[in-house]
Amino acid sequence: MPANTIEQVIEPEFAIYNADCVEITRYMPDNSVHYSIFSPPFASLYTYSNSDRDMGNCSSDTEFFGHFHFLIRELYRVIMPGRLVSFHCMNLPTSKAHHGYIGIRDFRGDLIRAFEAEGWIYHSEVCIWKDPVIAQQRTKALGLLHKQIVKDSAMSRQGIPDYLITMRKPGVNPEAITGEFEEFIGEGLDVSCAAYDQHVAKVRANGREPWPFKMWRSVSVWQKYASPVWMDINPNNTLQYRSAREEKDEKHICPLQLDVIARGVELWSNPGDIVFSPFAGIGSEGYQSIKMGRQFVGVELKNIYYKSAVSNLRIAVQESFDDLLA
Ligand SMILES: C[S@@+](CC[C@H](N)C(=O)[O-])C[C@H]1O[C@@H](n2cnc3c(N)ncnc32)[C@H](O)[C@@H]1O
């Protein structure tokens, strides 16, 4: 890793760098990362800083992908064979001012194709429901206004959902990701002993023998996670941006929901594995990974977010110790 010119914190549970993710990833050994999950800048939708290295500081999607593809290539080298990278994204609205028309561009598809071009296998995707009313209030998008339906519905559209796209590096996974699900992350599924007792009573009333508790719990959770649409993610379960100094930035950083990260980490890594986020932001992927007993490596370009991430990662370590002692 680069020497002391770069701000970095390296502790037993995590390493985080205040730097450009492409440069840091170049120092990482081949096949050394078990899983990566992150939310990239959405092309030019938000610009986080005026640094040339900020991938959100671009004038077009072409410019974004010109930069991003260096990271995809390095990610391919550092991920273990047969292991996975999940990225959170959405399709992006076009605007009259920038693109000459109001519509949507296929940013999700462009990301998938960019990964495929570097050898990745398109492995899975899940659509994450987003409330169109909140989106309408936040973005003021014409297509979501009820008055537009009344005036001329030719310009009305649905809300734009989030996606968690997962790509796989070809090859045989040398360390199987094993085990049943022991808890459900999200809203609306009860896998407690009391819920199992009710299930047992129903199954027996139909003259059948129920599965053992652990099997029933794991299958019930898997049926939720295997759904192609996740309707059960709590959008408010995110890390808070804690610094008051650059309040105007708060509208820029959009922390990834902890439940989405937790599901990815649970599905595609083992305890003790190394989880990597090249766009660590305020540390959401790291916070959740550490809480789930994984090690974390992160890179964040913007110093104020990096500092927030360091603090959040330390909180995760402390909370994990507290949980152990409880
Ligand atoms: C969508 S945000 C990530 C938020 C993060 N998932 C969280 O929950 O806090 C994208 C982040 O990428 C950072 N970024 C942009 N270009 C970068 C680069 N070249 N290297 C590292 N970080 C970069 C931005 O500063 C921003 O914090």
PDBQT file of the ligand as one rigid body, heavy atoms in Angstrom, charges set to zero:
ROOT
HETATM    1  C1  LIG A 401     -22.661   7.014  -3.670  1.00  0.00    +0.000 C 
HETATM    2  S1  LIG A 401     -21.397   7.606  -2.644  1.00  0.00    +0.000 S 
HETATM    3  C2  LIG A 401     -21.051   6.215  -1.617  1.00  0.00    +0.000 C 
HETATM    4  C3  LIG A 401     -21.813   6.246  -0.320  1.00  0.00    +0.000 C 
HETATM    5  C4  LIG A 401     -21.507   5.040   0.553  1.00  0.00    +0.000 C 
HETATM    6  N1  LIG A 401     -22.060   3.835  -0.011  1.00  0.00    +0.000 N 
HETATM    7  C5  LIG A 401     -22.099   5.259   1.939  1.00  0.00    +0.000 C 
HETATM    8  O1  LIG A 401     -23.086   4.604   2.282  1.00  0.00    +0.000 OA
HETATM    9  O2  LIG A 401     -21.610   6.133   2.658  1.00  0.00    +0.000 OA
HETATM   10  C6  LIG A 401     -20.011   7.614  -3.705  1.00  0.00    +0.000 C 
HETATM   11  C7  LIG A 401     -18.721   8.041  -3.027  1.00  0.00    +0.000 C 
HETATM   12  O3  LIG A 401     -17.641   7.855  -3.934  1.00  0.00    +0.000 OA
HETATM   13  C8  LIG A 401     -16.649   8.824  -3.630  1.00  0.00    +0.000 C 
HETATM   14  N2  LIG A 401     -15.713   8.867  -4.779  1.00  0.00    +0.000 N 
HETATM   15  C9  LIG A 401     -15.872   9.456  -5.980  1.00  0.00    +0.000 A 
HETATM   16  N3  LIG A 401     -14.795   9.228  -6.757  1.00  0.00    +0.000 NA
HETATM   17  C10 LIG A 401     -13.936   8.457  -6.046  1.00  0.00    +0.000 A 
HETATM   18  C11 LIG A 401     -12.679   7.874  -6.294  1.00  0.00    +0.000 A 
HETATM   19  N4  LIG A 401     -12.045   8.036  -7.475  1.00  0.00    +0.000 N 
HETATM   20  N5  LIG A 401     -12.102   7.122  -5.339  1.00  0.00    +0.000 NA
HETATM   21  C12 LIG A 401     -12.697   6.947  -4.126  1.00  0.00    +0.000 A 
HETATM   22  N6  LIG A 401     -13.894   7.501  -3.813  1.00  0.00    +0.000 NA
HETATM   23  C13 LIG A 401     -14.521   8.232  -4.768  1.00  0.00    +0.000 A 
HETATM   24  C14 LIG A 401     -17.455  10.083  -3.370  1.00  0.00    +0.000 C 
HETATM   25  O4  LIG A 401     -16.711  11.039  -2.616  1.00  0.00    +0.000 OA
HETATM   26  C15 LIG A 401     -18.660   9.522  -2.603  1.00  0.00    +0.000 C 
HETATM   27  O5  LIG A 401     -18.434   9.564  -1.225  1.00  0.00    +0.000 OA
ENDROOT
TORSDOF 0
